[in-house]
Amino acid sequence: MSQLIAVSYPDPFKAQEVRLTLIKLQKEHLIDLEDAVVVTKDAAGKIKLHQAVNLTAAGAVSGGFWGTLIGMIFLNPIFGAAVGASFGAISGALTDLGIDDQMMKDVAAKLSPNTSALFVLVRSVTADKVVPEIQKFGGTILQSSLSHDDEAKLQAALAAAK
């Protein structure tokens, strides 16, 4: 079962740094991420979600391919590509995989301006190797599905970086 962990950082770029570190650790097979989303809150209080995968673009590319293929069958590949890309982009934009967007926005509403947060959905982790790598970034746990003991241990490790 996946574990959700949301950590806030005092500047708008720190969460992106941590996500890049986690992606590197995933390539080393030390952590298995289901989803990792960076949320930023600018000076005006506007919240922006930075998804790891742009589903709208992926849908447009896939739809364009299938539209072209079907269009070739009916001797109109350009029209097929346009229609396929449009429908693919729409379906990609309406798809929500991983962490619920509305939940992230609700939690991020509590952030101060010019800060960021990282929401990760973790399938599995080698904690004794991953925690030291992310500990140096600090952070405050906003929300998690960890046990109280595990959450307290993680928060203590993050607080030790300050």
C-alpha positions as CSV (number, residue, x, y, z in Angstrom):
1,M,0.0,0.0,0.0
2,S,1.3,3.5,-0.9
3,Q,2.1,6.1,1.7
4,L,1.3,9.8,1.2
5,I,3.8,12.4,2.6
6,A,3.5,16.1,2.1
7,V,6.4,18.3,3.2
8,S,6.6,22.1,3.1
9,Y,9.7,24.1,2.4
10,P,10.4,27.8,3.2
11,D,11.3,28.8,-0.4
12,P,9.6,28.2,-3.8
13,F,12.4,26.1,-5.2
14,K,13.4,23.7,-2.5
15,A,10.5,21.2,-3.2
16,Q,11.7,20.9,-6.8
17,E,15.2,20.1,-5.6
18,V,13.9,17.4,-3.3
19,R,11.8,15.9,-6.1
20,L,14.9,15.7,-8.3
21,T,16.8,14.0,-5.5
22,L,14.0,11.5,-5.1
23,I,13.9,10.8,-8.8
24,K,17.7,10.1,-8.7
25,L,17.1,7.8,-5.7
26,Q,14.4,6.0,-7.7
27,K,16.8,5.4,-10.5
28,E,19.1,3.7,-7.9
29,H,16.1,1.6,-6.8
30,L,16.1,3.0,-3.3
31,I,12.5,4.3,-3.5
32,D,9.5,3.5,-5.7
33,L,7.4,6.7,-6.3
34,E,3.9,6.4,-7.5
35,D,3.5,10.2,-7.9
36,A,5.5,13.3,-6.9
37,V,4.0,16.7,-7.2
38,V,5.6,20.1,-6.4
39,V,3.1,22.8,-5.2
40,T,4.2,26.4,-5.1
41,K,2.5,29.4,-3.7
42,D,3.6,32.7,-5.1
43,A,3.7,36.2,-3.5
44,A,0.1,36.9,-4.6
45,G,-1.1,33.6,-2.9
46,K,-1.7,31.8,-6.2
47,I,-1.2,28.0,-5.9
48,K,0.3,26.1,-8.8
49,L,0.7,22.3,-9.1
50,H,3.7,21.1,-11.0
51,Q,2.9,17.5,-11.9
52,A,5.7,15.1,-12.8
53,V,3.9,14.0,-16.0
54,N,2.0,16.4,-18.2
55,L,-1.1,14.3,-19.0
56,T,-2.5,16.9,-21.4
57,A,0.6,16.8,-23.6
58,A,0.9,13.0,-23.4
59,G,-2.8,12.7,-24.4
60,A,-2.4,15.0,-27.3
61,V,0.6,13.1,-28.6
62,S,-1.1,9.7,-28.2
63,G,-4.3,11.0,-29.7
64,G,-2.5,12.6,-32.6
65,F,-0.8,9.3,-33.4
66,W,-4.0,7.3,-33.3
67,G,-5.9,10.0,-35.2
68,T,-3.3,10.0,-38.0
69,L,-3.4,6.2,-38.2
70,I,-7.2,6.2,-38.4
71,G,-7.2,9.2,-40.7
72,M,-4.9,7.2,-43.1
73,I,-7.5,4.5,-43.3
74,F,-10.1,7.0,-44.4
75,L,-7.6,8.9,-46.6
76,N,-7.5,12.1,-44.5
77,P,-4.6,11.8,-42.1
78,I,-4.3,15.5,-41.3
79,F,-7.9,15.8,-40.2
80,G,-7.6,12.6,-38.2
81,A,-4.4,13.8,-36.5
82,A,-6.1,17.1,-35.5
83,V,-9.2,15.5,-34.2
84,G,-7.2,12.8,-32.4
85,A,-4.8,15.3,-30.8
86,S,-7.8,17.4,-29.6
87,F,-9.6,14.5,-28.0
88,G,-6.3,13.2,-26.6
89,A,-5.5,16.5,-25.0
90,I,-9.0,16.8,-23.5
91,S,-8.9,13.3,-22.1
92,G,-5.4,13.9,-20.7
93,A,-6.5,17.1,-19.0
94,L,-9.5,15.4,-17.4
95,T,-7.4,12.4,-16.1
96,D,-6.2,12.6,-12.6
97,L,-3.7,9.9,-11.6
98,G,-2.0,9.6,-8.3
99,I,-2.5,12.2,-5.7
100,D,-5.9,14.1,-5.7
101,D,-5.4,17.6,-7.1
102,Q,-8.1,19.2,-4.9
103,M,-6.6,17.7,-1.7
104,M,-3.2,19.2,-2.6
105,K,-4.7,22.6,-3.3
106,D,-6.6,22.5,0.1
107,V,-3.4,21.6,2.0
108,A,-1.4,24.1,0.0
109,A,-3.8,26.9,1.0
110,K,-2.2,26.8,4.4
111,L,1.2,27.6,3.0
112,S,2.8,31.0,3.4
113,P,3.4,33.1,0.2
114,N,6.7,32.3,-1.6
115,T,6.9,28.8,-0.3
116,S,6.6,25.3,-1.8
117,A,5.5,21.8,-0.8
118,L,6.3,18.3,-2.1
119,F,3.6,15.7,-2.2
120,V,4.9,12.2,-2.7
121,L,3.0,8.9,-3.0
122,V,5.6,6.2,-2.1
123,R,5.1,2.5,-2.9
124,S,8.2,1.3,-1.2
125,V,11.4,2.8,0.3
126,T,14.7,1.8,1.8
127,A,14.3,4.4,4.6
128,D,17.8,4.1,6.1
129,K,19.3,5.2,2.7
130,V,16.7,7.7,1.5
131,V,16.1,9.7,4.7
132,P,19.8,10.9,5.0
133,E,19.6,12.1,1.4
134,I,16.5,14.2,1.9
135,Q,17.3,15.2,5.5
136,K,19.7,17.9,4.4
137,F,16.8,19.8,2.8
138,G,14.9,20.2,6.0
139,G,11.1,20.8,5.8
140,T,8.0,20.4,7.8
141,I,5.5,17.6,7.4
142,L,2.1,19.0,6.5
143,Q,0.2,15.7,6.1
144,S,1.0,12.0,5.9
145,S,-0.5,8.5,6.0
146,L,2.5,7.3,8.0
147,S,2.0,5.9,11.5
148,H,2.5,8.4,14.3
149,D,5.8,6.9,15.2
150,D,7.2,6.9,11.7
151,E,5.9,10.5,11.1
152,A,7.6,11.7,14.3
153,K,10.9,10.0,13.3
154,L,10.8,11.6,9.8
155,Q,9.9,15.0,11.2
156,A,12.8,14.7,13.7
157,A,15.2,13.9,10.9
158,L,14.0,16.8,8.8
159,A,14.1,19.2,11.7
160,A,17.8,18.1,12.4
161,A,18.8,19.8,9.2
162,K,17.9,23.3,10.5
